[in-house]
Amino acid sequence: VKFKQMESWSKSFFAIIDTGAYISLLPHDAWKNADVKIIGTNYWVRGLVPNSKFPVKLGRIKCVLLDSKLNISDEIDMLAFLSDSEQMPLILGFKDLLEKIKLFIDCKNNTAYLED
């Protein structure tokens, strides 16, 4: 995944697709230089570490998805939790992302992919 900056796109980041996450979660490194619109600042994320919660901001950010064959999705405007920590994983959830893209999972053949 790459994130839109003011005049270009970020470097590529590997992401975890989490079908149980409603809102995506971005570590600070992924969004710190992005053209992001902060919507709120008093949110907490739970579930990453048992009995713990982490402060996050809520914002809108634009991204594209890409693969190792250099296929690139259309630009996606998505809602995301924005962490100030670099230690968070980059998790792609349903809201504005997986609800708009097809996710194919073939457990028998150990394959999965996304398709616009």
Helices and strands as residue ranges (DSSP letters): E 2-3, E 16-17, E 24-26, H 28-31, E 37-46, E 53-64, E 76-83, E 91-92, I 94-98, E 102-106, E 111-115
